[in-house]
Amino acid sequence: MKPRSAKAKGRKLEKETHKDFQSFGWKSFVVPGSGAFDGWPGDVSVMSPAGGKYLVECKSHKSPLKTLRNWMKGAEILVHRADYEEPWVTMTLKTFGEIAGSDE
């Protein structure tokens, strides 16, 4: 993939993610330069209705994390961790939106 098309692919995901978070009722903006500048980390900055602030990193791949999808086996939420580290939660953005929307 040419660098231009890879950048365009990533930028498209950032814009879609920004719009998705807004549809969940969160404040959202795309970070200038996609996190390339000091003081502006991440790709999308979001704030929950309760006031929690989070940075979202967006990665677009041809076949994203095949192993995680296999581990999920049809589940909506996957909890996983490496030895001696904190657990991580993996889910679709749609599932996240459903959970976030029901937290009011």
ChimeraX attribute file (.defattr): number of C-alpha atoms within 10 A of each C-alpha:
attribute: neighborCount
match mode: 1-to-1
recipient: residues
	/A:1	6
	/A:2	6
	/A:3	8
	/A:4	9
	/A:5	10
	/A:6	13
	/A:7	14
	/A:8	11
	/A:9	14
	/A:10	18
	/A:11	19
	/A:12	14
	/A:13	16
	/A:14	23
	/A:15	15
	/A:16	13
	/A:17	21
	/A:18	22
	/A:19	16
	/A:20	16
	/A:21	23
	/A:22	17
	/A:23	13
	/A:24	18
	/A:25	14
	/A:26	22
	/A:27	17
	/A:28	21
	/A:29	18
	/A:30	21
	/A:31	20
	/A:32	13
	/A:33	12
	/A:34	18
	/A:35	16
	/A:36	12
	/A:37	11
	/A:38	6
	/A:39	7
	/A:40	15
	/A:41	17
	/A:42	19
	/A:43	25
	/A:44	23
	/A:45	19
	/A:46	20
	/A:47	17
	/A:48	17
	/A:49	15
	/A:50	9
	/A:51	10
	/A:52	9
	/A:53	13
	/A:54	13
	/A:55	17
	/A:56	16
	/A:57	14
	/A:58	16
	/A:59	12
	/A:60	14
	/A:61	9
	/A:62	5
	/A:63	6
	/A:64	10
	/A:65	9
	/A:66	8
	/A:67	8
	/A:68	13
	/A:69	14
	/A:70	9
	/A:71	12
	/A:72	14
	/A:73	9
	/A:74	9
	/A:75	9
	/A:76	12
	/A:77	13
	/A:78	17
	/A:79	11
	/A:80	14
	/A:81	10
	/A:82	8
	/A:83	7
	/A:84	6
	/A:85	8
	/A:86	8
	/A:87	11
	/A:88	10
	/A:89	9
	/A:90	15
	/A:91	15
	/A:92	10
	/A:93	12
	/A:94	13
	/A:95	13
	/A:96	16
	/A:97	17
	/A:98	11
	/A:99	12
	/A:100	16
	/A:101	15
	/A:102	9
	/A:103	8
	/A:104	7
